[in-house]
Amino acid sequence: MKKYLVPLVLVCLLGSFAAQAQKSGPVLGIGFDFAFPQSNFGNHTNYGAGPSIVFQKGISKSLNYTVSVAYLRFNGDGEFVNVKYREGFVPIKVGLRYFFSEYIYGGGDAGVSLSSANGSGSGTSFAYAPTLGAEFPVSNKGSLDFGVRYEGWSRSGGTRSFVGLRAGYNF
């Protein structure tokens, strides 16, 4: 499935030139993310959650670049007697967001994920995340931003992946 995600995101980003104009000024968004671990990561992790910040600025009428920083804390079942799995991560990514229409976008991000733990899974991983979402204006300067993404963190020990949901407000 992974081998199809990157080409799909590239096609989505570059395929349509009929999108309506977006704001070219800078936009700052704050939000809250939920993460649902997949594959081996889901074997000992139930869920993750945390705040996020996304900055975006227009490159053209329908294409924005983005910079995002989040903190995701994952919680899971006990690994040892009375010890629950808890680990925090700080993903830092840059990417592109392409608006197919006035409200609907697709995007792709890449960067790093930093672990706050001192265990075998700690360290820095390569992070990537194709995204689909929607922004709905609620005032002259604000909009609600909802997105769903598949995010993976790869390093020599393997890949941790999850499906992420984000709800935010853009200023």
Backbone as a printed PyTorch tensor [residue, N CA C, xyz], in Angstrom:
tensor([[[  0.8190,  -1.1920,   0.0000],
         [  0.0000,   0.0000,   0.0000],
         [  0.8630,   1.2560,   0.0000]],

        [[  2.0070,   1.1990,   0.7320],
         [  2.8650,   2.3660,   0.8280],
         [  3.3640,   2.8300,  -0.5320]],

        [[  3.6640,   1.8730,  -1.4150],
         [  4.2260,   2.2490,  -2.7060],
         [  3.2270,   3.0130,  -3.5670]],

        [[  1.9440,   2.9370,  -3.2520],
         [  0.9270,   3.6680,  -3.9990],
         [  0.6180,   5.0370,  -3.3950]],

        [[  0.9510,   5.2540,  -2.1270],
         [  0.6070,   6.5120,  -1.4680],
         [  1.3850,   7.6910,  -2.0240]],

        [[  2.6950,   7.5320,  -2.2170],
         [  3.5080,   8.6520,  -2.6880],
         [  3.0810,   9.0880,  -4.0900]],

        [[  2.9430,   8.1640,  -5.0680],
         [  2.4700,   8.6160,  -6.3840],
         [  1.0760,   9.2450,  -6.3310]],

        [[  0.1850,   8.7010,  -5.4970],
         [ -1.1560,   9.2560,  -5.3820],
         [ -1.1080,  10.6910,  -4.8720]],

        [[ -0.2930,  10.9430,  -3.8520],
         [ -0.1790,  12.2920,  -3.3120],
         [  0.4090,  13.2330,  -4.3610]],

        [[  1.4310,  12.7840,  -5.0950],
         [  2.0180,  13.6310,  -6.1280],
         [  1.0100,  13.9710,  -7.2280]],

        [[  0.2290,  12.9840,  -7.6330],
         [ -0.8020,  13.2370,  -8.6360],
         [ -1.8220,  14.2280,  -8.1060]],

        [[ -2.2340,  14.0480,  -6.8510],
         [ -3.2020,  14.9650,  -6.2420],
         [ -2.6430,  16.3850,  -6.1610]],

        [[ -1.3640,  16.5010,  -5.8110],
         [ -0.7670,  17.8210,  -5.6740],
         [ -0.5970,  18.5370,  -7.0070]],

        [[ -0.2460,  17.7900,  -8.0420],
         [  0.0920,  18.4160,  -9.3090],
         [ -0.9550,  18.2560, -10.3980]],

        [[ -1.9660,  17.4070, -10.1690],
         [ -2.8750,  17.0260, -11.2250],
         [ -3.9150,  18.0390, -11.6240]],

        [[ -4.3650,  18.8990, -10.7390],
         [ -5.4900,  19.7820, -11.0550],
         [ -5.0410,  21.2330, -10.9850]],

        [[ -5.3740,  22.0110, -12.0260],
         [ -5.0240,  23.4270, -12.0430],
         [ -6.2640,  24.3140, -12.0300]],

        [[ -7.4200,  23.7160, -11.7640],
         [ -8.6640,  24.4640, -11.8180],
         [ -9.1630,  24.8760, -10.4400]],

        [[ -8.3320,  24.7690,  -9.4190],
         [ -8.7830,  25.1000,  -8.0700],
         [ -9.0190,  26.6030,  -7.9370]],

        [[ -9.8990,  26.9600,  -7.0370],
         [-10.1890,  28.3650,  -6.8080],
         [ -9.0590,  29.0000,  -6.0030]],

        [[ -8.9710,  30.3120,  -6.0520],
         [ -7.8780,  31.0320,  -5.4070],
         [ -7.9430,  30.8990,  -3.8920]],

        [[ -6.7810,  30.7750,  -3.2890],
         [ -6.6550,  30.7180,  -1.8330],
         [ -5.9420,  31.9850,  -1.3550]],

        [[ -6.0000,  32.2290,  -0.0540],
         [ -5.2830,  33.3580,   0.5140],
         [ -3.7890,  33.1530,   0.3080]],

        [[ -3.0790,  34.1830,  -0.1150],
         [ -1.6380,  34.0530,  -0.2870],
         [ -0.8940,  34.5240,   0.9540]],

        [[ -1.5880,  35.1690,   1.8690],
         [ -0.9560,  35.6180,   3.0950],
         [ -0.6890,  34.4610,   4.0340]],

        [[  0.1510,  34.6680,   5.0400],
         [  0.4530,  33.5940,   5.9890],
         [ -0.7590,  33.2330,   6.8470]],

        [[ -0.8700,  31.9530,   7.1710],
         [ -1.9500,  31.4390,   8.0010],
         [ -1.3220,  30.5990,   9.1100]],

        [[ -1.7300,  30.8460,  10.3420],
         [ -1.2670,  30.0550,  11.4720],
         [ -2.4480,  29.2910,  12.0360]],

        [[ -2.2930,  28.0020,  12.2150],
         [ -3.3660,  27.1730,  12.7460],
         [ -2.9400,  26.4300,  13.9930]],

        [[ -3.8390,  26.3640,  14.9580],
         [ -3.6070,  25.5480,  16.1550],
         [ -4.6580,  24.4460,  16.1480]],

        [[ -4.2790,  23.2910,  16.6430],
         [ -5.2300,  22.1930,  16.6040],
         [ -4.9020,  21.1090,  17.5930]],

        [[ -5.6890,  20.0400,  17.5050],
         [ -5.5000,  18.8770,  18.3580],
         [ -5.5250,  17.6470,  17.4610]],

        [[ -4.5650,  16.7620,  17.6840],
         [ -4.4200,  15.5620,  16.8600],
         [ -4.7520,  14.3060,  17.6570]],

        [[ -5.3520,  13.3420,  16.9710],
         [ -5.5910,  12.0100,  17.5130],
         [ -4.8850,  11.0200,  16.5940]],

        [[ -4.2360,  10.0240,  17.1710],
         [ -3.4820,   9.0480,  16.3850],
         [ -3.9230,   7.6370,  16.7540]],

        [[ -4.1320,   6.8110,  15.7300],
         [ -4.5660,   5.4320,  15.9130],
         [ -3.5150,   4.5200,  15.2940]],

        [[ -2.6280,   3.9370,  16.1320],
         [ -1.4910,   3.1530,  15.6440],
         [ -1.8960,   1.9740,  14.7620]],

        [[ -1.0300,   1.6810,  13.7850],
         [ -1.2260,   0.5970,  12.8390],
         [ -0.0710,  -0.4060,  12.9580]],

        [[ -0.2520,  -1.5770,  12.4050],
         [  0.7720,  -2.6270,  12.3080],
         [  1.3800,  -2.9360,  13.6750]],

        [[  2.7050,  -3.1120,  13.7180],
         [  3.3820,  -3.4820,  14.9630],
         [  3.2770,  -2.4080,  16.0400]],

        [[  3.2030,  -1.1440,  15.6180],
         [  3.0830,  -0.0550,  16.5930],
         [  1.7940,  -0.2060,  17.3990]],

        [[  0.7480,  -0.7380,  16.7760],
         [ -0.5270,  -0.9370,  17.4440],
         [ -0.5590,  -2.1290,  18.3830]],

        [[  0.4780,  -2.9680,  18.3670],
         [  0.5060,  -4.1380,  19.2490],
         [  0.6120,  -3.7670,  20.7220]],

        [[  1.3070,  -2.6740,  21.0380],
         [  1.4400,  -2.2690,  22.4430],
         [  0.9600,  -0.8370,  22.6920]],

        [[  0.4410,  -0.1850,  21.6620],
         [ -0.0160,   1.1900,  21.7840],
         [ -1.4930,   1.2730,  21.4060]],

        [[ -2.2950,   1.8630,  22.2720],
         [ -3.7270,   1.9730,  22.0090],
         [ -4.0790,   3.2100,  21.1980]],

        [[ -3.5300,   4.3690,  21.5690],
         [ -3.8780,   5.6280,  20.9250],
         [ -2.8320,   6.6760,  21.2660]],

        [[ -2.8790,   7.7780,  20.5280],
         [ -2.0330,   8.9290,  20.8100],
         [ -2.8550,  10.1950,  20.6520]],

        [[ -2.4510,  11.2550,  21.3360],
         [ -3.1610,  12.5280,  21.2450],
         [ -2.2230,  13.6530,  21.6450]],

        [[ -2.5130,  14.8550,  21.1270],
         [ -1.7160,  16.0070,  21.5120],
         [ -1.9670,  17.2130,  20.6370]],

        [[ -1.4000,  18.3700,  21.0260],
         [ -1.6020,  19.6220,  20.2960],
         [ -0.6760,  19.7280,  19.0840]],

        [[ -1.0850,  20.6080,  18.1430],
         [ -0.2570,  20.8390,  16.9610],
         [ -0.3820,  22.2880,  16.5040]],

        [[  0.6510,  22.7390,  15.7890],
         [  0.6720,  24.0750,  15.1840],
         [  1.0630,  23.8890,  13.7230]],

        [[  0.3210,  24.5390,  12.8210],
         [  0.6240,  24.4760,  11.3910],
         [  0.6880,  25.9000,  10.8440]],

        [[  1.7890,  26.2140,  10.1800],
         [  1.9450,  27.4930,   9.4870],
         [  1.8710,  27.2070,   7.9900]],

        [[  1.1210,  28.0180,   7.2550],
         [  1.0760,  27.8530,   5.8080],
         [  1.1010,  29.2050,   5.1120]],

        [[  1.7330,  29.2070,   3.9400],
         [  1.8500,  30.4210,   3.1310],
         [  1.7020,  30.0260,   1.6790]],

        [[  0.9690,  30.8390,   0.9220],
         [  0.7090,  30.5520,  -0.4710],
         [  1.9390,  30.6780,  -1.3630]],

        [[  2.0770,  29.7280,  -2.2840],
         [  3.1060,  29.7690,  -3.3120],
         [  2.4700,  30.2170,  -4.6250]],

        [[  1.2840,  29.7190,  -4.8810],
         [  0.5120,  30.0930,  -6.0640],
         [ -0.9580,  30.1510,  -5.6600]],

        [[ -1.8620,  30.2630,  -6.6610],
         [ -3.2900,  30.3990,  -6.3670],
         [ -3.8380,  29.2570,  -5.5160]],

        [[ -3.3630,  28.0380,  -5.7330],
         [ -3.9370,  26.8970,  -5.0250],
         [ -2.9090,  26.0300,  -4.3110]],

        [[ -1.6720,  26.4830,  -4.2250],
         [ -0.6110,  25.6950,  -3.6010],
         [  0.0230,  26.4780,  -2.4600]],

        [[  0.0600,  25.8710,  -1.2730],
         [  0.6940,  26.4620,  -0.0950],
         [  1.8270,  25.5690,   0.3730]],

        [[  2.8500,  26.1790,   0.9810],
         [  3.8240,  25.3660,   1.7000],
         [  3.4500,  25.3980,   3.1710]],

        [[  3.8050,  24.3500,   3.8900],
         [  3.4370,  24.2400,   5.3020],
         [  4.6510,  23.8840,   6.1460]],

        [[  4.5940,  24.2950,   7.3960],
         [  5.5540,  23.9020,   8.4260],
         [  4.7150,  23.5180,   9.6360]],

        [[  4.9340,  22.3180,  10.1700],
         [  4.1130,  21.8810,  11.3100],
         [  4.9750,  21.2980,  12.4230]],

        [[  4.5100,  21.5220,  13.6470],
         [  5.1400,  20.9780,  14.8540],
         [  4.0150,  20.4770,  15.7430]],

        [[  4.2050,  19.3090,  16.3210],
         [  3.1820,  18.7420,  17.2100],
         [  3.8460,  18.0340,  18.3730]],

        [[  3.0470,  17.6900,  19.3540],
         [  3.4750,  16.7920,  20.4250],
         [  2.4050,  15.7130,  20.5180]],

        [[  2.8100,  14.4690,  20.3020],
         [  1.8800,  13.3430,  20.3980],
         [  2.3420,  12.4120,  21.5120]],

        [[  1.4460,  12.1450,  22.4420],
         [  1.7540,  11.2010,  23.5210],
         [  0.9430,   9.9390,  23.2630]],

        [[  1.6620,   8.8280,  23.1800],
         [  1.0240,   7.5320,  22.9450],
         [  0.9170,   6.7760,  24.2560]],

        [[ -0.2090,   6.1240,  24.4540],
         [ -0.4760,   5.3380,  25.6470],
         [ -0.8530,   3.9350,  25.2270]],

        [[ -0.5060,   2.9560,  26.0710],
         [ -0.8220,   1.5890,  25.7060],
         [ -0.9460,   0.6760,  26.9040]],

        [[ -1.0390,  -0.6030,  26.5920],
         [ -1.1580,  -1.6330,  27.6150],
         [  0.1490,  -1.7830,  28.3670]],

        [[  0.0910,  -2.4320,  29.5280],
         [  1.2800,  -2.6480,  30.3460],
         [  2.2920,  -3.5430,  29.6580]],

        [[  3.5790,  -3.1470,  29.7100],
         [  4.6460,  -3.9810,  29.1720],
         [  5.2420,  -4.8480,  30.2670]],

        [[  5.3250,  -4.2980,  31.4670],
         [  5.8300,  -5.0180,  32.6260],
         [  4.7720,  -4.9120,  33.7180]],

        [[  4.9640,  -5.5700,  34.8160],
         [  3.9890,  -5.5370,  35.8950],
         [  3.7630,  -4.0920,  36.3500]],

        [[  2.5240,  -3.6410,  36.2430],
         [  2.0930,  -2.2980,  36.6630],
         [  2.7930,  -1.1490,  35.9380]],

        [[  3.4510,  -1.3980,  34.8240],
         [  4.0900,  -0.3260,  34.0690],
         [  3.3730,  -0.1810,  32.7330]],

        [[  2.7550,   0.9570,  32.5330],
         [  2.0280,   1.2220,  31.2920],
         [  2.9650,   1.8690,  30.2730]],

        [[  2.7040,   1.5940,  28.9900],
         [  3.4760,   2.2170,  27.9230],
         [  3.0230,   3.6620,  27.7630]],

        [[  3.9450,   4.5770,  27.8580],
         [  3.7020,   5.9960,  27.6050],
         [  4.9620,   6.5510,  26.9530]],

        [[  4.7880,   7.1430,  25.7960],
         [  5.9320,   7.7380,  25.1150],
         [  5.4620,   8.9400,  24.3250]],

        [[  6.2460,  10.0050,  24.3850],
         [  5.9210,  11.2180,  23.6570],
         [  6.8230,  11.4000,  22.4480]],

        [[  6.2730,  12.0320,  21.4170],
         [  7.0150,  12.2990,  20.1960],
         [  6.7580,  13.7320,  19.7600]],

        [[  7.7650,  14.3470,  19.1400],
         [  7.6320,  15.6850,  18.5790],
         [  7.9460,  15.5910,  17.0870]],

        [[  6.9060,  15.4490,  16.2390],
         [  7.1360,  15.4660,  14.7960],
         [  7.2550,  16.9080,  14.2810]],

        [[  8.2920,  17.1550,  13.4940],
         [  8.5410,  18.4600,  12.8780],
         [  8.6160,  18.2080,  11.3760]],

        [[  7.6830,  18.8110,  10.6180],
         [  7.5870,  18.4990,   9.1930],
         [  7.3900,  19.7590,   8.3570]],

        [[  7.8070,  19.6800,   7.1000],
         [  7.5130,  20.6920,   6.0880],
         [  6.7890,  19.9870,   4.9500]],

        [[  5.9830,  20.7400,   4.2060],
         [  5.2540,  20.0830,   3.1360],
         [  4.5390,  21.0460,   2.2190]],

        [[  3.6680,  20.4690,   1.3970],
         [  2.8530,  21.2200,   0.4500],
         [  1.3910,  20.8720,   0.6530]],

        [[  0.5350,  21.8550,   0.4600],
         [ -0.9170,  21.6650,   0.5610],
         [ -1.5310,  22.2380,  -0.7140]],

        [[ -2.1860,  21.3600,  -1.4690],
         [ -2.7950,  21.7630,  -2.7440],
         [ -4.3080,  21.7630,  -2.5980]],

        [[ -4.9470,  22.8910,  -2.9420],
         [ -6.3990,  23.0200,  -2.8480],
         [ -7.0290,  22.6190,  -4.1760]],

        [[ -7.7960,  21.5230,  -4.1520],
         [ -8.5120,  21.0500,  -5.3300],
         [ -9.7180,  21.9310,  -5.6270]],

        [[-10.2770,  22.4990,  -4.5800],
         [-11.4120,  23.4130,  -4.6880],
         [-11.2290,  24.4550,  -3.6040]],

        [[-12.2290,  25.2540,  -3.3920],
         [-12.1170,  26.3210,  -2.3970],
         [-11.8580,  25.7730,  -0.9910]],

        [[-12.3850,  24.5960,  -0.6850],
         [-12.2950,  24.0750,   0.6740],
         [-11.4920,  22.7780,   0.8190]],

        [[-11.3940,  21.9610,  -0.1980],
         [-10.7970,  20.6280,  -0.1070],
         [ -9.3280,  20.6620,  -0.5420]],

        [[ -8.4580,  20.0140,   0.2480],
         [ -7.0420,  19.9860,  -0.0870],
         [ -6.4480,  18.5850,   0.0900]],

        [[ -5.3260,  18.3980,  -0.5530],
         [ -4.4850,  17.2200,  -0.3790],
         [ -3.0800,  17.7180,  -0.1440]],

        [[ -2.3070,  16.9420,   0.5510],
         [ -0.9550,  17.4120,   0.8380],
         [ -0.0140,  16.2890,   1.1850]],

        [[  1.2190,  16.6670,   1.3360],
         [  2.2470,  15.7320,   1.7490],
         [  3.2670,  16.4630,   2.5950]],

        [[  3.7090,  15.8220,   3.6610],
         [  4.6950,  16.3880,   4.5810],
         [  5.8370,  15.4070,   4.7710]],

        [[  7.0100,  15.9350,   5.0680],
         [  8.1710,  15.1110,   5.3990],
         [  9.0060,  15.8650,   6.4270]],

        [[  9.6970,  15.1270,   7.2770],
         [ 10.5250,  15.7490,   8.3030],
         [ 11.0790,  14.7150,   9.2520]],

        [[ 11.1190,  15.0640,  10.5320],
         [ 11.6520,  14.1690,  11.5560],
         [ 10.6530,  14.0370,  12.7010]],

        [[ 10.7830,  12.9320,  13.4260],
         [ 10.0210,  12.7240,  14.6510],
         [ 11.0210,  12.4230,  15.7580]],

        [[ 10.9710,  13.2010,  16.8150],
         [ 11.8880,  13.0540,  17.9410],
         [ 11.1610,  12.3670,  19.0870]],

        [[ 11.7520,  11.3090,  19.6240],
         [ 11.1490,  10.5830,  20.7450],
         [ 11.6230,  11.1830,  22.0580]],

        [[ 10.7270,  11.2360,  23.0360],
         [ 11.0900,  11.7560,  24.3590],
         [ 11.4940,  10.6480,  25.3190]],

        [[ 11.5050,   9.3990,  24.8550],
         [ 11.8270,   8.2610,  25.7220],
         [ 13.3060,   7.9130,  25.6450]],

        [[ 13.7630,   7.1480,  26.6210],
         [ 15.1500,   6.6880,  26.6490],
         [ 15.2420,   5.1880,  26.4300]],

        [[ 14.2870,   4.6100,  25.7240],
         [ 14.2600,   3.1690,  25.5230],
         [ 14.7490,   2.7730,  24.1470]],

        [[ 14.4350,   1.5520,  23.7590],
         [ 14.8970,   1.0250,  22.4790],
         [ 14.2510,   1.7340,  21.3030]],

        [[ 13.0860,   2.3240,  21.4880],
         [ 12.4090,   3.0170,  20.3990],
         [ 12.7380,   4.4870,  20.3340]],

        [[ 13.6080,   4.9680,  21.2270],
         [ 13.8940,   6.3910,  21.2760],
         [ 14.8210,   6.7940,  20.1410]],

        [[ 14.9230,   8.0930,  19.9260],
         [ 15.7950,   8.6080,  18.8880],
         [ 15.0270,   9.4400,  17.8860]],

        [[ 15.6480,   9.6320,  16.7220],
         [ 15.0800,  10.4380,  15.6630],
         [ 14.7020,   9.5490,  14.4880]],

        [[ 13.5210,   9.7670,  13.9460],
         [ 13.0290,   8.9900,  12.8090],
         [ 12.6760,   9.9240,  11.6570]],

        [[ 12.7350,   9.4010,  10.4300],
         [ 12.2480,  10.1200,   9.2580],
         [ 10.7230,  10.0370,   9.2770]],

        [[ 10.0460,  11.1780,   9.1510],
         [  8.5790,  11.2190,   9.2010],
         [  8.0270,  11.6200,   7.8360]],

        [[  6.9340,  10.9710,   7.4420],
         [  6.2460,  11.3130,   6.2060],
         [  4.7450,  11.1610,   6.4260]],

        [[  3.9530,  12.0020,   5.7290],
         [  2.5120,  11.9850,   5.9710],
         [  1.7350,  12.5410,   4.7880]],

        [[  1.1140,  11.6810,   3.9600],
         [  0.1460,  12.1680,   2.9840],
         [ -1.1670,  12.5130,   3.7000]],

        [[ -1.8320,  13.5890,   3.2720],
         [ -3.0000,  14.1170,   3.9820],
         [ -4.1220,  14.5010,   3.0210]],

        [[ -5.3530,  14.3160,   3.4720],
         [ -6.5340,  14.8700,   2.8150],
         [ -7.3080,  15.6580,   3.8640]],

        [[ -7.8460,  16.8230,   3.4730],
         [ -8.5580,  17.6110,   4.4580],
         [ -9.4520,  18.6640,   3.8480]],

        [[-10.0230,  19.4700,   4.7420],
         [-10.9190,  20.5430,   4.3320],
         [-10.7750,  21.7180,   5.2880]],

        [[-10.8350,  22.9220,   4.7330],
         [-10.8530,  24.1650,   5.5090],
         [-12.1630,  24.8800,   5.2150]],

        [[-12.8820,  25.2320,   6.2720],
         [-14.1630,  25.9170,   6.1240],
         [-14.0890,  27.2730,   6.8060]],

        [[-14.2960,  28.3690,   6.0610],
         [-14.2410,  29.6960,   6.6810],
         [-15.3840,  29.8890,   7.6750]],

        [[-15.0500,  30.5030,   8.8110],
         [-16.0650,  30.8110,   9.8230],
         [-16.1080,  32.3080,  10.1190]],

        [[-15.1540,  33.0600,   9.5690],
         [-15.1260,  34.5140,   9.6910],
         [-14.2510,  35.0420,   8.5630]],

        [[-14.0600,  36.3540,   8.5210],
         [-13.2190,  36.9410,   7.4730],
         [-11.7660,  36.4890,   7.5740]],

        [[-11.2980,  36.2040,   8.7820],
         [ -9.8910,  35.8580,   8.9720],
         [ -9.6760,  34.4740,   9.5600]],

        [[-10.7330,  33.7210,   9.8160],
         [-10.5690,  32.4240,  10.4590],
         [-11.2470,  31.2970,   9.7120]],

        [[-10.7210,  30.0870,   9.9000],
         [-11.3370,  28.9070,   9.2820],
         [-11.1070,  27.6840,  10.1540]],

        [[-12.0330,  26.7500,  10.0520],
         [-11.8810,  25.4450,  10.7010],
         [-11.1410,  24.5390,   9.7380]],

        [[-10.2210,  23.7340,  10.2630],
         [ -9.3720,  22.8620,   9.4450],
         [ -9.4910,  21.4360,   9.9740]],

        [[ -9.9630,  20.5180,   9.1170],
         [-10.0860,  19.1110,   9.4850],
         [ -9.2770,  18.2850,   8.5010]],

        [[ -8.4870,  17.3470,   9.0060],
         [ -7.6730,  16.5320,   8.1210],
         [ -7.5340,  15.1080,   8.6190]],

        [[ -7.2790,  14.2010,   7.6810],
         [ -6.9700,  12.8090,   7.9880],
         [ -5.6810,  12.4750,   7.2380]],

        [[ -4.8000,  11.7290,   7.8870],
         [ -3.5160,  11.4140,   7.2710],
         [ -3.0520,  10.0260,   7.6840]],

        [[ -2.1760,   9.4720,   6.8690],
         [ -1.4210,   8.2790,   7.2330],
         [ -0.0150,   8.7820,   7.5140]],

        [[  0.4910,   8.5320,   8.7100],
         [  1.8200,   9.0250,   9.0560],
         [  2.7240,   7.8650,   9.4260]],

        [[  3.9420,   7.8950,   8.9080],
         [  4.9270,   6.8720,   9.2120],
         [  6.2110,   7.5000,   9.7110]],

        [[  6.8510,   6.8130,  10.6610],
         [  8.1340,   7.2440,  11.2000],
         [  9.1070,   6.0960,  11.0010]],

        [[ 10.0620,   6.2600,  10.1070],
         [ 10.9820,   5.1840,   9.7440],
         [ 12.3770,   5.4500,  10.2730]],

        [[ 12.9940,   4.3830,  10.7370],
         [ 14.4050,   4.4020,  11.1250],
         [ 14.9280,   2.9890,  11.0090]],

        [[ 16.1650,   2.7690,  11.3220],
         [ 16.7950,   1.4720,  11.0920],
         [ 16.0910,   0.3300,  11.8220]],

        [[ 15.4240,   0.6010,  12.9150],
         [ 14.7260,  -0.4370,  13.6740],
         [ 13.3520,  -0.7770,  13.1360]],

        [[ 12.9100,  -0.1300,  12.0580],
         [ 11.5840,  -0.3950,  11.4990],
         [ 10.7790,   0.8810,  11.3590]],

        [[  9.4750,   0.7180,  11.1670],
         [  8.5780,   1.8570,  10.9650],
         [  7.4290,   1.8120,  11.9550]],

        [[  7.1580,   2.9380,  12.5630],
         [  5.9570,   3.1170,  13.3810],
         [  4.9900,   3.9150,  12.5210]],

        [[  3.7390,   3.4710,  12.4500],
         [  2.7750,   4.1840,  11.6140],
         [  1.4350,   4.2990,  12.3260]],

        [[  0.6600,   5.3090,  11.8930],
         [ -0.6610,   5.5180,  12.4660],
         [ -1.5310,   6.2990,  11.5020]],

        [[ -2.8210,   6.2050,  11.7180],
         [ -3.7860,   7.0590,  11.0290],
         [ -4.0590,   8.2200,  11.9730]],

        [[ -3.8960,   9.4370,  11.4760],
         [ -4.0570,  10.6080,  12.3050],
         [ -5.2570,  11.4420,  11.8810]],

        [[ -5.9480,  11.9990,  12.8600],
         [ -7.0420,  12.9500,  12.6380],
         [ -6.6660,  14.2560,  13.3000]],

        [[ -6.9250,  15.3610,  12.6170],
         [ -6.6210,  16.6780,  13.1790],
         [ -7.8180,  17.5910,  13.0300]],

        [[ -8.1110,  18.3220,  14.1080],
         [ -9.1260,  19.3630,  14.0880],
         [ -8.4250,  20.6310,  14.5700]],

        [[ -8.5490,  21.7080,  13.7830],
         [ -7.8460,  22.9350,  14.1430],
         [ -8.5820,  24.1850,  13.7440]],

        [[ -8.0370,  25.3050,  14.1780],
         [ -8.5600,  26.6140,  13.8170],
         [ -7.4270,  27.4260,  13.2290]],

        [[ -7.6400,  27.9930,  12.0430],
         [ -6.6340,  28.8080,  11.3550],
         [ -6.9470,  30.2840,  11.5220]],

        [[ -5.9200,  31.0550,  11.8380],
         [ -6.0370,  32.5120,  12.0100],
         [ -5.5840,  33.2090,  10.7490]]])
